[in-house]
Amino acid sequence: MQYVIIGSSAAGINAIEAIRTKDKTSKIIIISDEKNPLYSRCLISYLLAGTIDGKKIWYKPDSFFKDNKVEALLGIKAEKINIKKKEIAIGNKEKIKFDKLLIATGASPKLEDIPGIDKKGVFPLRTIEHTTEIQSMLDKVKSVAVLGGGLIGLRAAYALKNRGKNVSVFVKSGSILSQIIDKDAAGIMQKRIEERGIKIFTGVAAKEITGAKSVDGVALDNGSKHDCELVIIGKGVSPNVEIAKDAGIKTSWGILANERLRTGVEDIFTAGDVSETNDIALEESSINAIWPAACEQGRIAGLNMTGENETYEGSLAMNSIEFFGLPVISVGITKPKSDRYKEIVKKDAGKNIYKKIVLKDGIIVGVIFVNSIENIGIIGTLIKNKADVTSIKDIMLEDYFDYGKIAPLIKKSKRGFKEPEFKETIMTL
């Protein structure tokens, strides 16, 4: 048996570990276009900010591939999959045979199609190489423009503010974090971020990055110009589906996977940010490009590649972060677009508290908690168990709400009691 894995981040690494729990001897080959994998992608903004040292970003030891008897082809791109011949063409013209294949190609930064995007001083923030390159030029940088007000953009903005730079964020939509929270929560977060010296401009976009060979500014669509020496593109990511699509494997937004994380092709599996699987809240296929989902998908895919029959129930969109002492957690559907959903909201502007629960047929399908997150674990249990909360919906956002209030509901749950995977882990910025 020869296992081949394309991609060396969370999904690929967890697949290796899972395979080795069942198969100690078969050959495993991993192909990665990164020369230095085995790091936590979640931590690169902290490395850029200087709040962690370089050692903490590596979540596996250098000996990981050797210890697990893996042939690692690093810094080499997988270029083409031949389904019939069960082989992969790679960048050095070699062809790799496989019996079982995992496509864990992840996602790439969305780069805006605007003039000047190729100038020196323009970067996304996705890999450790991006971080190293940005750090190498910081001594010559006074002002930074961040294009995009999502998590990537704001993490980059914080990191560079922490490095003493003047940072401005330009957001095309009307609010920051528009993909994960609503306008009320975004307003609270934006106020805190601006109080700490980061300028945020909403409803405006870059139409050109100016300068000769290097960046000297950003021309905006409102006619103004912002001077800067560094531009960070924080527009999110797109799944790397091309190699699968070109091979004839079914794709949509991502690579389509069944509950065993197998694609539409026998012996080919997929996991991680490229994998389109069941979304528990939406009850349809989607991609939730978060580290815990990639780890779990990689584990289950790895086991099933060895012949196991593990089922992946699906994932929830989950984000947890803390900007300048103000934590925010979002789960699932936070901005419903149908009257089939009901919202329960509690606000305290003086304390910067905002809490919202989104219900569908009495079941929690979405949550936003800002600055009052103590009960998020309880809510996570209700979400995981798909418990009908109709009888307690009026008290769920109260401070006295606790596990004792939900015990009867869990007992009635058709799914049976399940501990939540959602944990109160906040990424502090």
C-alpha positions, 0 to 999 in steps of 0.5 A: 500500500502506498499513501500519498498526501498533497498538502502538509498543513493541519489536515495532511499532518493529522492524516499521517498520524491517523494512518500510522495508528492503523498501518505502521509499515506502508509507505507514506509520501507527502508532497508540499509546495512549502519548504518549511511546513509543520507550523501553525498557520493560526500563529503567523500574525502573532509571530509578525507582531512579535508577541511570540518567538519563532519556536512557538509557531512550530507545532511538530518537531523537525523529526516528525516526518522521519519519526513517522516514516514519511517521505517528504517532498518539500518545496515541490508542487503537485501539478497533475493527477491522473486518475486512471493511472493513479499517479501524480505529476510533480514539479521536478517532472517525476511521477508518483504512484498512489494506492490511496490519495488525500488532497489537502491542498488548502487555500490561497490568499485572494489577491485583488486584480488592481494595478500595482499588485505586483509592486515590491512591498505588497504581501498577503499574510498566509504563510511563514514565508510571507511573515519573514519577508514582511519582517525583513522590510519593516525597518524601512516602513512607517505607514501600512495600508491593509486592504480588507477588514476580515480576520486576516486583515485585522490580525495583520493590522494589529501585528503591524501596529504592535511593531510601531507602524501607522496602520490604516485599514480599508474595507469595501463593505460597510463594516469590519468582520462582515463575514462572521458578525453583524453590524452591531457587534462590528461597531463595538469591535471597530470602536475598540480597535480605533481607540488603540490607534488603528484607522479604519475606513469603511465603504472604500476600496483601493483602485491602484497601488502606486509607486515605481518599483516599490509601493509609495501609496494606495489610490482609493475609489473615493478619489483620495490617496493614502501614502504608505510603504507597505500594503497587506492584502487581507481579502480572505482565501480561495480553496485550491481546487484546480488540481482536482478539477483538472483531474475530473474530480467533482468540485463546487466551491471546494472539492466535494466530499461525502461523510467518509471524506471520500471524493467522487473518485474511489481511493481519493479523499479530501480534507482541510480548507479545500474540502467542501463538507456538511455544514451543521448549521446550514444543513448543506455543503460548505467550507469552514476553513478553520484549524480544528475542522482541518485537523478532524477532517485529516484524522478521519480521512486518514483512518478511512484511507486505511480501510476504517469506516469513520463518519464525519458529521460536519463542521460549524463556522467558528471564530474566536479572537480578542482585539485589544482586550475585547473578546468576540466569538461567533458560531454558525449563522450570524446574519440570517436572511430569512424570517424562518430564523429568530434572533434573541439579543442582549446589549449593554453599550456601557460595558461593550457587551453584545450577545445574540443567539439565532434560532431555527425551529427552536434549535440554535444555529448561530451565536455572537458573543462580544465581551461576555463569553463565560457561557459560550461552552453551555451554548456550544453544548446545545448547538452540538446536541441540536437541543430544542431550546424553546422552553429556555430561550428567554434566559439563555443570555442571562448571567445566571444561565448555567449547565443546570438549566440545560440538563433536562434538554440534553436528556431529551435530545435525540442525538444523545449527550455529546460534549461540545468540541467548541472550546473557550479558546480565545486568540488574544490580540 
